[in-house]
Amino acid sequence: MLVVMKQGASQEAISRVVETIQDMGYDARPIPGKQRTAVGLIGNDGRVESARLEGLDGVLEVIAVSHPYKQVSREWKAEDTVVTLANGTRIGGSEITIMAGPCAVESEDQIVGIARTLSEMGVTILRGGAFKPRTSPYSFQGLGEEGLVLLARAREATGMAVVTEALDPEGVELVAEYADILQIGARNMQNYPLLRKAGRSGKPVLLKRGMSATIKELLLAAEYLLAEGNDQVILCERGVRSFDTHTRNLLDLTAIPVVKSLSHLPIIADPSHGTGLRAKVTPMARAAVAAGADGLMVEVHPDPGRALSDGAQSLYPEQFRELMTQIRVIAQALDRRVGSPRTVEKALSS
């Protein structure tokens, strides 16, 4: 971090900046220039409160010369993180992982039936909401713990891993009893008590980008998880707010290569929430894989017209089967594969 002094700043003002940095527990190094002096802060561990320096007399600006996030950065860890689940699924590396299922768990027949269908197509992670944070208080809010029980039954029937959302710190332990991956939804990306509790859960965490969040804010949210000792974190680009109303959100595909350049964590895309329209899900899913996503999260419902949540963006099983065929071709062109060799062999033989 550099503290740039105003032109003509007094030596007393410079000394005060140096003393303040030292009081904060860091080393300070004045760097005199022809027109102004800068003071380098050495040893920044990401905890520096820049406002304390910005308010000092003679300070023009404070410039960060390193990322405020540390453990999620490639500067901290150069090689890609690969998250491995109990059923052998790997998220990251050369594999492209598919998470699919309905927006919400509605009944045992619905969730077990669609899980069997998706498993036969090579999907190894079942998504489904037991707790649903909805914009309207009158919308279907999920089955709660009953939904978690039904997800566990679907896992027993298929061998799929389960990813589902925890809404608050108090619910983390309950969801962790049933889920293989804890999901932190877009509305909760900056719920810091929830992030800390999820970071201590001992379970991999899927962190979705907030609807108005910058990439920097997404990575800082992930830093909360790693700061609690959990490095099994998967990021998810799920679309941000836009001024255009033709789609539900703007799926920011640029975020995929940007995140992969800045962080070692895997990143997947959610084209279902990213577009909100069934007809747009398949082309944006293809584009996300081509952009380098480590996986996809796609909503699939056996009868979208009767879905209790987000039916308009849910694919029919036949549409999803065609999508799987298409993304395998794209993955092959990128020298990657969809799923593990075992799941690929199973899908091709079905």
Secondary structure, 3 states (H helix, E strand, C coil): CEEEECCCCCHHHHHHHHHHHHHCCCEEEEEECCCCEEEEEECCCCCCCHHHHHCCCCEEEEECCCCCCCCCECCCCCCCCCEECCCCCEEECCEEEEEEECCECCCHHHHHHHHHHHHHCCCCEEECECCCCCCCCCCCCCCCHHHHHHHHHHHHHHCCEEEEECCCHHHHHHHHHHCCEEEECHHHCCCHHHHHHHHCCCCCEEEECCCCCCHHHHHHHHHHHHHCCCCCEEEEECCECCCCCCCCCECCCCHHHHHHHHECCCEEECHHHHHCCHHHHHHHHHHHHHCCCCEEEEEECCCHHHCCCCHHHCECHHHHHHHHHHHHHHHHHCCCEECCHHHHHHHHHC
